[in-house]
Amino acid sequence: MVDLQDKNYFPTLEEISEFVRNKVFMQFCSEIKNAYTCSEKIEYSSCSWERGWNVKFKKAGKTLCTIYPRESYFTVLVVVGAKQKAHIETILPECTDELQDIYNRTQEGNGQRWLMVDIEDRDGLYHDLLRLIQIRRNS
């Protein structure tokens, strides 16, 4: 199995998927790629907060989301900036209690909230996350 902490070994998306061992990972990546006609960018982060390989999806110079692989699930980072805030807060009551809780617990800094959402299943939280990414893309 690939070591996602080894910055000297550049993993493929398939190897990252093997590490995650959850079919939802590749489904999520495929949905983002198809919806926004973009491809993944696999990057190594030396940040002490989240060291290791991650997967970014960008469109028109804007990062749509960053995926942090875990064993059996993955964490998706979506940044809610000033441009997205009003729209997201309008739809928030329609979202799952889980996403509302993550949003409300995430502190705002410099006009942004960095939402870290753990995904294991293609459930309501998964679909909420896709909505947030769409709002981010369209703003």
C-alpha positions as CSV (number, residue, x, y, z in Angstrom):
1,M,0.0,0.0,0.0
2,V,1.2,3.5,-0.8
3,D,2.6,5.7,2.0
4,L,0.8,9.1,1.7
5,Q,3.4,10.7,4.0
6,D,6.3,9.8,1.6
7,K,6.9,13.0,-0.4
8,N,9.4,11.2,-2.6
9,Y,6.8,8.9,-4.1
10,F,4.1,10.6,-6.3
11,P,0.9,8.5,-6.0
12,T,-1.7,8.1,-8.7
13,L,-5.4,8.8,-8.0
14,E,-5.9,5.0,-8.2
15,E,-3.3,4.4,-5.5
16,I,-4.9,7.0,-3.3
17,S,-8.2,5.3,-3.8
18,E,-6.7,1.9,-2.8
19,F,-5.5,3.6,0.4
20,V,-8.9,5.0,1.1
21,R,-10.7,1.7,0.4
22,N,-14.1,3.3,-0.1
23,K,-15.8,3.3,-3.5
24,V,-17.4,6.7,-2.7
25,F,-13.9,8.3,-3.1
26,M,-13.7,7.6,-6.8
27,Q,-17.4,8.4,-7.3
28,F,-16.9,11.8,-5.7
29,C,-13.8,12.5,-7.8
30,S,-15.6,11.4,-11.0
31,E,-18.6,13.6,-10.2
32,I,-16.3,16.7,-9.7
33,K,-14.4,16.0,-12.9
34,N,-17.5,15.5,-15.0
35,A,-19.5,18.4,-13.5
36,Y,-16.7,21.0,-13.9
37,T,-14.7,19.5,-16.8
38,C,-11.5,19.6,-14.7
39,S,-8.9,17.1,-13.6
40,E,-7.4,16.4,-10.3
41,K,-4.1,17.8,-9.1
42,I,-2.3,15.6,-6.6
43,E,-0.1,17.7,-4.3
44,Y,2.1,17.1,-1.3
45,S,1.4,19.3,1.7
46,S,4.2,20.0,4.1
47,C,1.8,21.9,6.4
48,S,2.1,20.5,9.9
49,W,-1.8,20.7,10.2
50,E,-2.3,18.2,7.3
51,R,1.0,16.7,6.1
52,G,0.9,14.3,3.2
53,W,-0.6,13.8,-0.3
54,N,-4.0,15.4,-1.1
55,V,-6.1,15.8,-4.2
56,K,-7.2,19.2,-5.4
57,F,-9.8,20.1,-8.0
58,K,-9.5,23.5,-9.6
59,K,-11.4,25.3,-12.3
60,A,-10.6,28.7,-13.8
61,G,-7.8,29.2,-11.2
62,K,-10.1,28.6,-8.3
63,T,-9.8,25.7,-6.0
64,L,-13.2,24.0,-5.8
65,C,-12.2,21.6,-3.1
66,T,-9.3,19.7,-1.6
67,I,-9.6,16.0,-0.6
68,Y,-7.5,14.5,2.3
69,P,-7.4,10.7,2.0
70,R,-8.1,8.7,5.2
71,E,-8.4,5.0,5.8
72,S,-12.0,4.0,4.9
73,Y,-13.2,7.6,4.3
74,F,-11.9,11.0,3.1
75,T,-12.2,14.6,4.3
76,V,-13.1,17.3,1.8
77,L,-12.1,20.9,2.4
78,V,-14.4,23.6,0.9
79,V,-13.6,27.2,1.6
80,V,-16.6,29.5,2.0
81,G,-15.5,33.0,1.1
82,A,-17.2,36.3,1.2
83,K,-18.7,35.7,-2.3
84,Q,-20.3,32.5,-1.3
85,K,-21.4,33.3,2.3
86,A,-24.8,34.8,1.7
87,H,-25.9,32.1,-0.8
88,I,-24.7,29.3,1.4
89,E,-26.4,30.8,4.5
90,T,-29.6,31.0,2.5
91,I,-29.6,27.3,1.6
92,L,-28.1,26.1,4.9
93,P,-31.5,25.4,6.5
94,E,-32.2,22.9,3.7
95,C,-28.9,21.1,4.4
96,T,-28.4,18.1,6.7
97,D,-28.1,18.9,10.5
98,E,-24.5,17.5,10.2
99,L,-23.5,20.2,7.6
100,Q,-25.2,22.9,9.5
101,D,-23.3,21.9,12.6
102,I,-20.0,21.9,10.7
103,Y,-20.7,25.3,9.3
104,N,-21.7,26.8,12.7
105,R,-18.8,25.3,14.5
106,T,-16.2,26.5,11.9
107,Q,-14.7,29.8,12.9
108,E,-14.6,32.6,10.3
109,G,-11.2,34.1,9.7
110,N,-10.4,36.8,7.1
111,G,-13.9,36.5,5.8
112,Q,-13.6,32.8,5.1
113,R,-14.7,29.5,6.7
114,W,-12.7,26.4,5.9
115,L,-15.2,23.6,6.2
116,M,-13.7,20.1,6.7
117,V,-16.3,17.5,5.9
118,D,-15.7,13.8,6.4
119,I,-17.3,11.6,3.7
120,E,-18.0,7.9,4.1
121,D,-21.2,7.4,2.2
122,R,-23.2,8.9,-0.6
123,D,-25.7,10.3,1.8
124,G,-27.3,13.7,2.4
125,L,-23.9,15.2,3.6
126,Y,-22.3,14.1,0.3
127,H,-25.0,15.9,-1.7
128,D,-24.8,19.0,0.5
129,L,-21.1,19.1,-0.2
130,L,-21.7,19.0,-4.0
131,R,-24.1,21.9,-3.6
132,L,-21.4,23.9,-1.7
133,I,-18.9,23.2,-4.4
134,Q,-21.4,24.3,-7.1
135,I,-22.0,27.6,-5.3
136,R,-18.2,28.1,-5.0
137,R,-17.8,27.5,-8.7
138,N,-20.6,29.8,-9.7
139,S,-19.5,32.7,-7.5
